[in-house]
Amino acid sequence: MTDPAYVIEDSLGHWRAQPTWPVTATSYDARLSTGQYIDDGGASTAAAAAPTTADSDRWDVERAPRIEPLSNTEKNRAEKGDTATTSFWTWSTPAPQALRLTGTPRITLNASTNGNVMVRLWDVAPDGRATMFDENVALVERSGSISFDLKSTDWTFERGHRLGVQIGTIDSNRWRDMPSGHTIKVSGARLTLGVQGPRSDLPTQGERSPYLDRYLAANTTTLSNVGPGTFPLRLSQNG
């Protein structure tokens, strides 16, 4: 028996085997909304506490690094949607079938002035329950175009779920930043997505990992200001 080259657990707790990673059915640019935000750094600028040596010594396959949950500030600002001044959103249309975002999303945008930017991706259910599953930040050194990768991800959207893209100030204690205080206008934003269909998955053995449920509990909230979808979330741009 030959072990598969890659065994991956998706966000639903299902394990699959693949000869390589990522595998995408299609890749396309989602055009995002124009908007603006105040780069005020959020209510908290405290840095996330570093893991202790004792913690590091105990890490193994059953003990993943600690999860830094979304703070009340982060959840409150997300729940306000575009009524918050510190970020703005773009929403996809509902997924017509189950699909997976896989690989490394990349964001490109034009900023009106210097400051900081955070981009977050959310899986939003029809009832507004949403999980933040990917994020990254960047320093905007000057006005103009900037591009950067988000974290590599493997996240399955169930039918009817939507992708929410949040762009705004760094209001998380996961990073140290110096807020500029500027109002930053964003235009021409595009998010490059790699999409895979789960119908062709080759299931393999594996139990649901405890880390998955810990992550979901720490990064899920309910959004009440979900706007209309402006870009498709589907396996093919034409399908």
C-alpha positions as CSV (number, residue, x, y, z in Angstrom):
1,M,0.0,0.0,0.0
2,T,1.3,3.4,-1.0
3,D,0.5,6.4,1.2
4,P,-0.9,9.4,-0.6
5,A,1.4,12.4,-1.1
6,Y,-1.1,14.7,0.7
7,V,-3.8,14.1,3.2
8,I,-5.9,17.2,3.9
9,E,-8.7,17.9,6.4
10,D,-11.1,20.6,5.2
11,S,-13.2,23.0,7.3
12,L,-16.0,20.5,7.6
13,G,-13.8,17.9,9.2
14,H,-13.6,15.7,6.1
15,W,-10.2,14.1,5.1
16,R,-9.2,13.6,1.5
17,A,-6.1,12.3,-0.4
18,Q,-4.4,14.3,-3.2
19,P,-1.2,13.8,-5.3
20,T,-0.4,17.5,-4.9
21,W,-1.7,20.6,-3.1
22,P,-3.4,22.8,-4.0
23,V,-5.6,21.4,-6.8
24,T,-7.9,23.9,-8.4
25,A,-10.7,23.6,-10.9
26,T,-10.5,27.3,-11.8
27,S,-8.8,30.5,-10.7
28,Y,-10.3,34.0,-11.1
29,D,-10.2,37.5,-9.9
30,A,-13.1,38.7,-7.8
31,R,-13.6,42.5,-8.3
32,L,-14.2,44.1,-4.9
33,S,-16.1,47.2,-4.0
34,T,-14.7,50.7,-3.7
35,G,-14.7,51.9,-0.1
36,Q,-12.8,53.7,2.7
37,Y,-11.8,53.2,6.3
38,I,-10.1,55.1,9.1
39,D,-6.8,53.6,10.0
40,D,-7.2,54.0,13.8
41,G,-5.8,50.6,14.8
42,G,-8.9,49.5,16.7
43,A,-9.6,49.9,20.4
44,S,-6.7,47.7,21.4
45,T,-3.1,47.9,20.3
46,A,-1.8,45.3,22.8
47,A,0.3,42.6,21.2
48,A,-0.7,39.0,21.4
49,A,1.1,37.2,24.2
50,A,3.9,35.0,23.0
51,P,3.7,31.3,23.8
52,T,5.8,30.3,26.8
53,T,8.7,27.9,26.5
54,A,6.7,25.4,28.5
55,D,3.9,25.7,25.9
56,S,6.3,25.1,23.1
57,D,7.8,22.1,24.8
58,R,4.4,20.5,25.0
59,W,3.3,21.0,21.3
60,D,2.8,17.9,19.4
61,V,0.3,16.5,16.9
62,E,-2.4,16.5,19.6
63,R,-1.5,19.9,21.1
64,A,-1.6,22.7,18.5
65,P,-0.5,26.2,19.3
66,R,-3.0,28.3,21.3
67,I,-5.7,30.0,19.3
68,E,-6.1,33.7,19.6
69,P,-9.9,34.3,19.5
70,L,-11.5,37.3,17.9
71,S,-11.8,40.0,20.5
72,N,-15.1,41.7,21.3
73,T,-13.9,44.8,19.4
74,E,-13.2,42.7,16.3
75,K,-16.6,41.0,16.5
76,N,-18.5,44.2,17.2
77,R,-16.9,46.0,14.2
78,A,-17.5,43.0,12.0
79,E,-21.2,42.8,13.1
80,K,-21.7,46.5,12.2
81,G,-20.6,45.9,8.6
82,D,-20.4,49.0,6.6
83,T,-21.8,51.1,9.4
84,A,-18.4,50.8,11.1
85,T,-15.9,53.5,10.0
86,T,-12.9,51.2,10.3
87,S,-13.6,48.7,7.5
88,F,-15.8,48.1,4.5
89,W,-17.1,44.9,2.9
90,T,-17.7,43.1,-0.4
91,W,-20.1,40.1,-0.6
92,S,-20.3,37.3,-3.0
93,T,-23.5,35.8,-4.3
94,P,-24.5,32.5,-2.6
95,A,-22.6,29.5,-3.7
96,P,-24.9,27.4,-6.0
97,Q,-23.2,24.2,-4.9
98,A,-20.5,23.1,-2.4
99,L,-17.1,24.4,-3.3
100,R,-13.7,24.9,-1.8
101,L,-11.3,27.9,-1.7
102,T,-7.9,26.4,-1.7
103,G,-4.3,27.6,-2.1
104,T,-3.1,31.1,-1.4
105,P,-5.5,34.0,-2.1
106,R,-3.9,37.3,-3.3
107,I,-5.3,40.8,-2.9
108,T,-4.4,43.8,-5.1
109,L,-5.8,47.3,-4.4
110,N,-5.1,51.0,-4.9
111,A,-4.8,53.0,-1.7
112,S,-5.2,56.8,-1.5
113,T,-2.5,57.4,1.1
114,N,-0.1,55.6,3.5
115,G,-1.2,53.6,6.5
116,N,-2.0,50.0,7.4
117,V,-4.5,47.5,5.8
118,M,-6.0,44.3,7.0
119,V,-7.9,41.9,4.7
120,R,-10.2,39.2,6.2
121,L,-12.2,36.5,4.5
122,W,-15.4,35.2,6.1
123,D,-17.7,32.2,5.4
124,V,-21.2,33.6,5.8
125,A,-24.2,31.2,6.3
126,P,-27.7,32.3,5.1
127,D,-28.7,33.1,8.7
128,G,-25.7,35.5,9.1
129,R,-23.5,33.2,11.2
130,A,-20.0,33.8,9.9
131,T,-16.5,32.4,10.5
132,M,-13.3,34.3,9.7
133,F,-11.1,31.8,8.0
134,D,-8.3,33.8,6.4
135,E,-6.5,37.1,7.0
136,N,-3.4,39.1,6.5
137,V,-2.1,42.6,6.9
138,A,0.3,44.9,5.1
139,L,1.9,48.3,5.4
140,V,0.8,50.8,2.8
141,E,4.0,52.9,2.4
142,R,2.6,55.3,-0.1
143,S,-0.5,56.0,-2.2
144,G,-0.9,53.7,-5.2
145,S,-1.1,50.0,-5.9
146,I,-0.2,47.3,-3.4
147,S,-0.5,43.5,-3.6
148,F,0.1,40.8,-1.0
149,D,-0.8,37.2,-0.3
150,L,-3.3,36.1,2.4
151,K,-2.5,33.0,4.3
152,S,-2.8,29.7,2.5
153,T,-6.2,28.1,3.1
154,D,-8.4,25.1,2.4
155,W,-12.0,26.1,3.2
156,T,-15.2,24.4,2.0
157,F,-18.3,26.5,1.5
158,E,-21.6,24.8,1.7
159,R,-24.4,25.5,-0.8
160,G,-26.0,28.9,-0.1
161,H,-23.0,30.3,1.8
162,R,-21.4,33.5,0.8
163,L,-17.8,34.9,0.9
164,G,-17.5,38.2,2.8
165,V,-14.3,40.2,2.2
166,Q,-13.5,42.8,4.9
167,I,-10.9,45.5,4.2
168,G,-9.9,47.9,7.0
169,T,-7.6,48.9,9.8
170,I,-5.6,46.4,11.9
171,D,-7.9,46.0,14.9
172,S,-6.4,42.7,16.0
173,N,-3.9,42.0,18.7
174,R,-2.2,39.5,16.4
175,W,0.0,42.2,15.0
176,R,1.9,45.2,16.3
177,D,1.2,48.3,14.2
178,M,1.4,52.0,14.3
179,P,-2.0,53.5,13.2
180,S,-1.7,56.3,10.7
181,G,-5.0,58.0,11.6
182,H,-5.6,58.5,7.9
183,T,-8.8,57.9,6.1
184,I,-7.7,55.5,3.4
185,K,-9.8,55.2,0.2
186,V,-9.5,51.9,-1.6
187,S,-10.3,51.4,-5.3
188,G,-9.6,48.8,-8.0
189,A,-9.4,46.0,-5.5
190,R,-9.2,42.4,-6.8
191,L,-9.0,39.1,-4.9
192,T,-7.5,36.2,-6.7
193,L,-9.3,32.9,-5.7
194,G,-8.4,29.3,-6.4
195,V,-11.6,27.1,-6.4
196,Q,-11.9,23.3,-6.2
197,G,-15.0,21.1,-6.4
198,P,-15.4,18.5,-3.6
199,R,-17.3,16.1,-5.8
200,S,-14.0,14.6,-7.1
201,D,-12.5,14.2,-3.6
202,L,-10.8,10.9,-2.8
203,P,-11.9,10.3,0.8
204,T,-9.4,8.9,3.2
205,Q,-9.3,7.9,6.9
206,G,-9.1,10.6,9.6
207,E,-11.0,11.7,12.6
208,R,-12.2,15.3,13.1
209,S,-9.4,17.2,14.7
210,P,-10.0,19.0,18.1
211,Y,-8.2,22.0,16.7
212,L,-10.9,22.6,14.1
213,D,-13.7,23.0,16.6
214,R,-11.6,25.2,18.9
215,Y,-10.9,27.4,15.8
216,L,-14.5,27.6,14.8
217,A,-15.6,28.6,18.3
218,A,-12.9,31.3,18.6
219,N,-13.6,32.9,15.2
220,T,-17.3,32.7,14.6
221,T,-19.9,35.5,15.2
222,T,-23.2,36.6,13.6
223,L,-23.4,39.4,11.1
224,S,-26.5,41.4,10.7
225,N,-25.6,43.8,7.9
226,V,-24.9,41.5,5.0
227,G,-25.2,43.4,1.7
228,P,-26.1,42.2,-1.8
229,G,-23.6,40.0,-3.6
230,T,-21.5,41.7,-6.3
231,F,-19.2,38.9,-7.5
232,P,-19.8,35.2,-8.1
233,L,-18.6,32.4,-5.8
234,R,-18.7,29.3,-8.1
235,L,-16.5,26.7,-9.8
236,S,-16.5,28.5,-13.1
237,Q,-16.8,32.1,-14.1
238,N,-19.2,31.0,-16.8
239,G,-21.0,28.3,-14.9
